[in-house]
Amino acid sequence: MPSYLVETFLARCDADVHAAGVDRARAGAETLSRTGVRVEFEGVIHVPEDETCFFVFVAESTADAARAARLAQLDPVRIVEAVTSQPAQREWNDD
């Protein structure tokens, strides 16, 4: 399933708001999953300098990610599909 970034505004020093958003995002995804809508909350990326917060959901569609965001009361600026990749494992030679 694809990943989606739910972009929100978050002021630099709002640690309590950040934690509450994480809890609500997790709960929203779990609620949808119990109803048969496959959505998982993967985590959050907070960029304090830009006062931006990206909540990452894995879902079958943008609409499902948006439903999770609405349940979590995240007030998204936008929702976009995201593609991630992992760098290849590098073996270190002690020579």
Backbone hydrogen bonds, N-H to C=O, Kabsch-Sander energy under -0.5 kcal/mol:
donor,donor_aa,acceptor,acceptor_aa,energy
3,S,82,A,-0.9
4,Y,57,F,-3.0
5,L,80,V,-3.2
6,V,4,Y,-0.6
6,V,55,F,-2.9
7,E,5,L,-0.8
7,E,78,R,-2.6
8,T,53,C,-2.8
10,L,51,E,-1.9
14,D,11,A,-1.3
15,A,13,C,-1.4
18,H,14,D,-2.4
19,A,15,A,-2.5
20,A,16,D,-2.3
21,G,17,V,-2.3
22,V,18,H,-2.1
23,D,19,A,-2.2
24,R,20,A,-2.5
25,A,21,G,-2.6
26,R,22,V,-2.4
27,A,23,D,-2.3
28,G,24,R,-2.8
29,A,25,A,-2.2
30,E,26,R,-2.3
31,T,27,A,-2.6
32,L,28,G,-2.2
33,S,29,A,-2.4
34,R,30,E,-2.0
35,T,31,T,-0.9
35,T,32,L,-0.8
36,G,33,S,-1.5
37,V,32,L,-2.3
38,R,36,G,-0.7
39,V,37,V,-1.0
40,E,58,V,-2.6
42,E,40,E,-0.6
42,E,56,V,-3.1
43,G,56,V,-1.1
45,I,54,F,-2.6
46,H,44,V,-0.5
47,V,45,I,-0.5
47,V,52,T,-3.3
50,D,47,V,-1.1
51,E,47,V,-0.8
51,E,48,P,-0.9
52,T,47,V,-1.7
53,C,8,T,-2.6
54,F,45,I,-3.1
55,F,6,V,-2.4
55,F,53,C,-0.6
56,V,43,G,-3.2
57,F,4,Y,-2.4
57,F,55,F,-0.6
58,V,40,E,-2.8
59,A,2,P,-2.0
59,A,57,F,-0.6
60,E,38,R,-0.8
65,A,61,S,-1.9
66,A,62,T,-2.6
67,R,63,A,-2.1
68,A,64,D,-2.0
69,A,65,A,-2.2
70,R,66,A,-2.5
71,L,67,R,-2.5
72,A,68,A,-2.0
73,Q,70,R,-1.4
74,L,69,A,-2.3
77,V,7,E,-3.8
78,R,7,E,-0.9
80,V,5,L,-2.0
82,A,3,S,-2.7
91,E,89,Q,-0.5
92,W,90,R,-0.6
94,D,92,W,-0.5
